[in-house]
Amino acid sequence: MDQSERVLVKYPLFKTAVARIQACFDSHSATVEPDCCPIVGESGSGKTTIISYFESLHPRIDHKWGLEVPVLVAKVPARPTVKSFAETLLYQLGDPLWSRGNTVKYTPAGIAQALPCSPVGSR
């Protein structure tokens, strides 16, 4: 890969997008329903770069009680089912048994029980 391909240029629109995502992220503890921030754009416009950069600002933290994942990035399968969507999330969270289970395991309570990780602010 050429050196110029690894340089991240934080142009004003990039900074604005990251700031908006950060504001939505910060709203999680301020309201019952956190703000949503859809990320849309033409192919090649930098959506994945912005998401990857934001994820890098909030790294995973390994605690004694388990893994804290402040930002979970996962590609949603085309035409997701409850099972395929949950399996994708479990895989990205590092569950070694991500593909074993039934729909009951894939409820929010089942996922919370299965993993020694916690969303930010829940511990």
C-alpha positions as CSV (number, residue, x, y, z in Angstrom):
1,M,0.0,0.0,0.0
2,D,1.3,3.4,-0.9
3,Q,2.1,5.8,2.0
4,S,-0.4,8.3,0.6
5,E,-3.2,5.7,0.9
6,R,-2.7,5.4,4.7
7,V,-3.0,9.2,5.4
8,L,-6.3,10.2,7.0
9,V,-7.2,13.7,6.1
10,K,-9.6,15.2,8.7
11,Y,-11.3,17.7,6.4
12,P,-14.1,19.9,7.9
13,L,-16.9,17.6,6.8
14,F,-15.1,14.6,8.3
15,K,-14.7,16.5,11.6
16,T,-18.4,17.5,11.5
17,A,-19.5,13.9,10.9
18,V,-17.4,12.6,13.8
19,A,-18.7,15.3,16.1
20,R,-22.3,14.4,15.3
21,I,-21.7,10.8,15.9
22,Q,-19.9,11.7,19.2
23,A,-23.0,13.8,20.2
24,C,-25.3,10.8,19.6
25,F,-22.9,8.6,21.5
26,D,-22.8,11.0,24.4
27,S,-26.6,11.2,24.5
28,H,-26.9,7.5,25.6
29,S,-26.8,8.4,29.3
30,A,-28.8,11.6,29.0
31,T,-32.1,10.3,27.6
32,V,-34.2,7.2,27.7
33,E,-33.9,6.9,23.9
34,P,-30.4,8.1,22.7
35,D,-30.2,10.1,19.5
36,C,-29.7,8.1,16.3
37,C,-27.2,9.2,13.7
38,P,-27.6,7.5,10.3
39,I,-24.4,7.5,8.2
40,V,-25.3,7.6,4.6
41,G,-23.4,8.5,1.4
42,E,-22.3,7.4,-2.0
43,S,-20.1,4.4,-2.4
44,G,-16.5,5.4,-1.6
45,S,-17.5,8.6,0.2
46,G,-15.8,7.6,3.5
47,K,-18.6,6.1,5.6
48,T,-16.5,3.1,6.7
49,T,-13.5,5.4,7.3
50,I,-15.5,7.6,9.6
51,I,-16.9,4.6,11.5
52,S,-13.5,3.0,11.8
53,Y,-12.0,6.3,13.1
54,F,-14.8,6.8,15.6
55,E,-14.4,3.2,16.8
56,S,-10.6,3.9,17.3
57,L,-11.5,6.8,19.6
58,H,-13.4,4.4,21.9
59,P,-11.2,1.2,22.2
60,R,-12.4,-1.9,23.9
61,I,-11.4,-2.1,27.6
62,D,-10.6,-5.4,29.3
63,H,-11.7,-5.3,33.0
64,K,-11.4,-8.0,35.6
65,W,-15.2,-8.5,35.3
66,G,-15.1,-8.7,31.5
67,L,-14.8,-6.8,28.3
68,E,-16.3,-3.3,27.9
69,V,-17.2,-2.5,24.3
70,P,-18.0,1.2,24.0
71,V,-18.5,1.1,20.2
72,L,-19.5,-2.1,18.4
73,V,-19.0,-2.1,14.7
74,A,-20.6,-4.9,12.7
75,K,-21.9,-5.3,9.2
76,V,-25.5,-6.2,9.2
77,P,-26.2,-9.2,7.0
78,A,-28.4,-8.7,4.0
79,R,-32.0,-9.6,4.9
80,P,-31.1,-10.3,8.5
81,T,-33.1,-12.6,10.7
82,V,-33.1,-12.3,14.5
83,K,-30.6,-15.2,14.5
84,S,-28.2,-13.9,11.8
85,F,-28.2,-10.4,13.3
86,A,-27.5,-11.7,16.8
87,E,-24.8,-14.0,15.6
88,T,-23.1,-11.1,13.8
89,L,-23.1,-9.1,17.0
90,L,-22.0,-12.0,19.2
91,Y,-19.1,-12.7,16.7
92,Q,-18.0,-9.1,16.8
93,L,-18.1,-9.1,20.6
94,G,-15.8,-12.1,20.7
95,D,-18.2,-14.8,21.8
96,P,-16.5,-18.2,21.1
97,L,-19.9,-19.8,20.8
98,W,-21.4,-17.1,18.5
99,S,-23.0,-19.6,16.1
100,R,-24.4,-22.0,18.7
101,G,-27.8,-21.2,20.1
102,N,-31.4,-20.6,19.4
103,T,-33.6,-17.5,19.1
104,V,-34.0,-17.4,22.9
105,K,-30.2,-17.1,23.3
106,Y,-30.4,-14.2,20.9
107,T,-32.7,-12.0,22.9
108,P,-31.0,-9.0,24.7
109,A,-31.2,-10.8,28.0
110,G,-29.7,-13.9,26.5
111,I,-26.8,-12.0,24.9
112,A,-26.2,-10.1,28.2
113,Q,-26.0,-13.4,30.0
114,A,-23.8,-15.1,27.5
115,L,-20.9,-12.6,27.5
116,P,-18.7,-11.2,30.2
117,C,-19.0,-7.8,28.6
118,S,-21.0,-4.7,29.3
119,P,-22.2,-1.7,27.4
120,V,-20.8,1.6,28.7
121,G,-22.4,2.8,31.8
122,S,-24.1,-0.4,32.9
123,R,-21.6,-1.4,35.5
